[in-house]
């Protein structure tokens, strides 16, 4: 099994805030003629995961000259363990604010899944340089436009167990890719998860797209017309550029065999908006 976290280059590791959030900082490779001012990139992970989920991505952005911050929310990966039964969606928003402050200047937020809906909510009120969503949880408004045929059902209890990933491979993930995730996936807060999930009791988080004024990008894992419609509506809501990656999976866009398509889409978007090397 390839453990992609071991492939990451040397970097700064620190704990920030009163909850000891584990933050990894990777300096982008620079040349004398590089574009002088580029915002840093802040990678915001999804539920059950942590900064390790970006280990295939980060080297590409470093080589292109981008300084990367990969955060971990409270009780995730190497952040200090807290009572997961009490953690809320708002707590995670505060964690991202802490990471943004560490960047020194407004960063580009790159959010995956839960990290995507959190990043959208923050972008309503917090100054950021840009917003890139990778198969993000959709907003209440997108759900109302393109509803799911089946709603989520959760096991009883205040904590969600880690996904088992019992399959050997998927359409875009090898056995090694899945084994890598099995090694690191952990439990998640039910309170936080229910806030953005779609159930009989909850219909997601509302996003005011008019309040988001920075450049935006939406990348969607697409396996049917409804997936594509949701991605396009999500992009319309925040006036984003849109890229649908057909025949990819939710986690495959980060750690699967075709992850490079997502990386290159983001890099091209960054270069257009923030300058080339």
C-alpha positions as CSV (number, residue, x, y, z in Angstrom):
1,X,0.0,0.0,0.0
2,X,1.2,3.5,-0.9
3,X,0.8,5.9,2.1
4,X,0.7,9.2,0.3
5,X,1.2,11.2,3.4
6,X,4.8,10.0,3.4
7,X,5.3,11.5,0.0
8,X,4.7,15.1,1.1
9,X,7.8,17.3,1.2
10,X,9.3,18.8,4.3
11,X,6.9,21.4,5.9
12,X,6.0,23.3,9.0
13,X,3.6,21.6,11.5
14,X,2.0,23.6,14.2
15,X,-0.9,23.6,16.6
16,X,-3.2,26.7,16.6
17,X,-5.9,28.1,18.8
18,X,-7.3,26.9,22.1
19,X,-8.4,23.6,20.6
20,X,-4.9,22.7,19.3
21,X,-5.9,22.5,15.6
22,X,-3.2,20.7,13.7
23,X,-2.0,22.8,10.7
24,X,0.5,21.8,8.0
25,X,2.2,24.6,6.0
26,X,4.0,23.9,2.7
27,X,5.9,26.7,1.0
28,X,5.6,26.9,-2.7
29,X,8.6,26.6,-4.9
30,X,9.7,30.0,-6.1
31,X,11.8,31.5,-8.9
32,X,13.2,35.0,-9.2
33,X,10.7,35.9,-12.0
34,X,7.7,34.5,-10.2
35,X,4.5,36.5,-10.1
36,X,5.1,38.6,-6.9
37,X,1.8,38.4,-5.1
38,X,-0.3,35.2,-4.8
39,X,-2.7,34.4,-2.1
40,X,-2.0,31.2,0.0
41,X,-4.3,28.2,-0.5
42,X,-6.2,26.8,2.6
43,X,-7.3,23.2,2.1
44,X,-10.5,22.4,4.1
45,X,-11.1,18.7,4.5
46,X,-14.4,16.8,4.6
47,X,-16.2,14.7,7.3
48,X,-14.4,11.7,8.7
49,X,-11.1,12.9,7.2
50,X,-8.2,15.4,7.7
51,X,-5.3,17.0,6.0
52,X,-4.0,13.6,5.0
53,X,-6.7,13.5,2.3
54,X,-4.9,16.2,0.3
55,X,-1.6,14.3,0.1
56,X,-1.9,13.6,-3.6
57,X,-2.8,17.3,-4.3
58,X,-0.4,19.3,-2.3
59,X,2.9,18.5,-4.2
60,X,1.3,19.7,-7.5
61,X,0.5,23.1,-6.0
62,X,3.8,23.5,-4.3
63,X,5.6,22.9,-7.6
64,X,3.4,25.6,-9.2
65,X,4.6,28.1,-6.6
66,X,1.6,28.1,-4.3
67,X,2.0,28.2,-0.5
68,X,-0.4,25.6,0.9
69,X,-2.1,25.4,4.4
70,X,-3.8,22.1,5.1
71,X,-5.9,22.4,8.2
72,X,-7.6,19.9,10.6
73,X,-10.8,20.7,12.4
74,X,-11.1,19.9,16.1
75,X,-10.9,16.1,16.9
76,X,-9.7,15.3,13.3
77,X,-6.4,13.6,12.5
78,X,-3.7,15.1,14.7
79,X,-5.8,17.9,16.3
80,X,-6.5,17.5,20.0
81,X,-9.3,15.0,20.7
82,X,-12.4,16.6,22.2
83,X,-15.9,15.3,23.1
84,X,-17.2,14.5,19.6
85,X,-20.8,14.3,20.9
86,X,-20.8,18.1,21.6
87,X,-19.1,19.4,18.4
88,X,-21.3,21.5,16.1
89,X,-21.3,22.9,12.6
90,X,-20.6,26.3,14.1
91,X,-17.6,24.9,15.9
92,X,-16.1,23.8,12.6
93,X,-16.8,27.3,11.1
94,X,-14.7,28.8,14.0
95,X,-11.9,26.3,13.3
96,X,-11.7,27.5,9.7
97,X,-11.6,31.1,10.9
98,X,-8.6,30.2,13.1
99,X,-6.8,28.7,10.1
100,X,-7.6,31.7,8.0
101,X,-6.0,34.0,10.6
102,X,-2.9,31.9,10.5
103,X,-2.6,32.6,6.7
104,X,-1.9,36.2,7.4
105,X,-3.8,37.4,4.3
106,X,-7.1,36.3,2.8
107,X,-6.5,32.8,1.3
108,X,-8.2,30.9,-1.5
109,X,-10.3,28.3,0.3
110,X,-10.3,24.8,-1.4
111,X,-13.1,22.8,0.3
112,X,-14.0,19.1,-0.2
113,X,-17.5,17.7,0.7
114,X,-18.3,19.0,4.2
115,X,-15.4,21.4,3.9
116,X,-17.1,22.8,0.8
117,X,-20.4,23.8,2.5
118,X,-18.5,25.2,5.5
119,X,-16.3,27.3,3.2
120,X,-19.4,28.6,1.4
121,X,-21.0,29.6,4.6
122,X,-17.8,31.4,5.8
123,X,-17.5,33.1,2.4
124,X,-20.8,35.0,3.1
125,X,-19.1,37.1,5.8
126,X,-15.4,36.4,5.9
127,X,-12.9,38.0,3.4
128,X,-11.3,35.4,1.2
129,X,-9.4,35.6,-2.1
130,X,-11.3,32.8,-3.8
131,X,-13.4,29.7,-3.3
132,X,-12.9,26.3,-5.0
133,X,-15.4,23.5,-4.2
134,X,-14.6,19.9,-4.8
135,X,-17.7,17.7,-4.8
136,X,-19.0,19.9,-2.1
137,X,-22.1,19.2,0.0
138,X,-24.9,21.2,-1.7
139,X,-26.9,24.0,-0.1
140,X,-30.6,24.0,0.8
141,X,-31.3,26.1,-2.3
142,X,-29.6,23.6,-4.6
143,X,-31.4,20.7,-3.0
144,X,-34.8,22.5,-3.6
145,X,-33.9,23.0,-7.2
146,X,-32.7,19.4,-7.7
147,X,-33.9,17.2,-4.8
148,X,-32.5,13.8,-4.0
149,X,-34.8,10.9,-4.6
150,X,-33.8,9.3,-1.3
151,X,-33.0,11.1,1.9
152,X,-30.2,10.1,4.3
153,X,-30.8,7.7,7.2
154,X,-28.4,7.7,10.2
155,X,-27.7,5.1,12.9
156,X,-28.8,6.1,16.4
157,X,-26.3,7.8,18.6
158,X,-24.4,11.1,18.9
159,X,-21.4,10.0,16.8
160,X,-21.2,8.7,13.2
161,X,-18.7,5.8,12.8
162,X,-16.1,6.0,10.1
163,X,-17.1,4.7,6.7
164,X,-16.0,1.0,6.3
165,X,-15.0,1.1,2.6
166,X,-15.4,-2.7,2.3
167,X,-15.1,-2.7,-1.5
168,X,-11.8,-3.7,-3.0
169,X,-11.9,-1.1,-5.7
170,X,-14.2,1.5,-7.4
171,X,-14.5,2.9,-10.9
172,X,-11.7,5.4,-10.2
173,X,-10.0,4.1,-7.0
174,X,-7.6,1.3,-6.8
175,X,-7.3,-1.2,-3.9
176,X,-4.3,0.9,-2.6
177,X,-6.4,4.1,-2.7
178,X,-9.2,2.5,-0.6
179,X,-6.7,0.9,1.8
180,X,-5.1,4.3,2.3
181,X,-8.5,5.7,3.4
182,X,-9.2,2.8,5.6
183,X,-6.1,3.6,7.6
184,X,-7.0,7.1,8.4
185,X,-10.8,7.5,8.3
186,X,-12.3,8.3,11.8
187,X,-15.6,9.0,13.5
188,X,-17.6,12.2,12.9
189,X,-19.9,14.5,15.0
190,X,-23.6,13.7,14.4
191,X,-24.6,17.2,15.5
192,X,-22.3,18.8,12.8
193,X,-23.3,16.2,10.2
194,X,-27.0,16.6,10.7
195,X,-26.7,20.4,10.2
196,X,-25.9,20.0,6.5
197,X,-27.4,16.6,5.7
198,X,-30.7,16.0,3.9
199,X,-33.2,14.1,6.0
200,X,-36.9,14.3,6.9
201,X,-35.9,16.7,9.7
202,X,-33.2,18.7,8.0
203,X,-33.0,20.1,4.5
204,X,-29.4,21.4,4.6
205,X,-27.6,24.7,5.1
206,X,-28.9,27.8,3.4
207,X,-26.3,29.8,1.4
208,X,-26.7,33.4,0.3
209,X,-24.9,33.4,-3.0
210,X,-25.3,37.1,-3.4
211,X,-23.0,37.6,-0.4
212,X,-20.1,35.7,-2.0
213,X,-18.2,38.1,-4.3
214,X,-14.8,36.3,-4.8
215,X,-13.9,34.2,-7.8
216,X,-15.4,30.7,-7.4
217,X,-15.0,27.3,-9.0
218,X,-17.2,24.2,-8.6
219,X,-15.9,20.7,-9.5
220,X,-18.4,18.0,-9.3
221,X,-18.1,14.2,-9.4
222,X,-20.8,13.2,-11.9
223,X,-22.5,9.9,-12.5
224,X,-25.7,10.9,-14.0
225,X,-27.7,13.9,-15.3
226,X,-29.0,14.8,-11.8
227,X,-25.4,15.0,-10.5
228,X,-24.5,17.3,-13.3
229,X,-27.6,19.5,-12.8
230,X,-26.8,19.9,-9.1
231,X,-23.3,20.9,-9.9
232,X,-24.5,23.5,-12.4
233,X,-27.1,24.9,-10.1
234,X,-24.5,25.0,-7.3
235,X,-22.2,27.0,-9.6
236,X,-25.0,29.3,-10.7
237,X,-25.8,30.1,-7.0
238,X,-22.3,31.5,-6.4
239,X,-21.6,32.6,-9.9
240,X,-18.8,30.1,-10.3
241,X,-17.0,28.4,-13.1
242,X,-18.1,24.8,-13.4
243,X,-16.4,21.5,-14.2
244,X,-18.2,18.2,-14.1
245,X,-15.9,15.1,-13.9
246,X,-17.9,12.3,-15.4
247,X,-17.5,8.7,-14.1
248,X,-15.7,9.7,-10.9
249,X,-16.5,9.0,-7.3
250,X,-16.8,11.3,-4.3
251,X,-13.5,10.3,-2.7
252,X,-11.9,9.4,-6.0
253,X,-11.7,13.1,-7.0
254,X,-9.1,13.5,-4.2
255,X,-7.3,10.2,-3.9
256,X,-8.4,8.2,-6.9
257,X,-6.6,7.4,-10.2
258,X,-8.0,10.4,-11.9
259,X,-7.4,13.0,-9.2
260,X,-5.1,14.8,-11.5
261,X,-8.0,16.1,-13.6
262,X,-9.3,17.9,-10.6
263,X,-5.9,19.3,-9.7
264,X,-5.3,20.6,-13.2
265,X,-8.7,22.2,-13.3
266,X,-8.0,24.1,-10.1
267,X,-4.5,25.1,-11.2
268,X,-5.8,26.5,-14.5
269,X,-8.4,28.5,-12.6
270,X,-5.9,29.8,-10.2
271,X,-3.5,30.9,-12.9
272,X,-6.3,32.8,-14.7
273,X,-7.3,34.7,-11.6
274,X,-4.1,35.1,-9.7
275,X,-1.3,35.1,-12.2
276,X,1.1,32.6,-13.7
277,X,4.7,31.9,-12.7
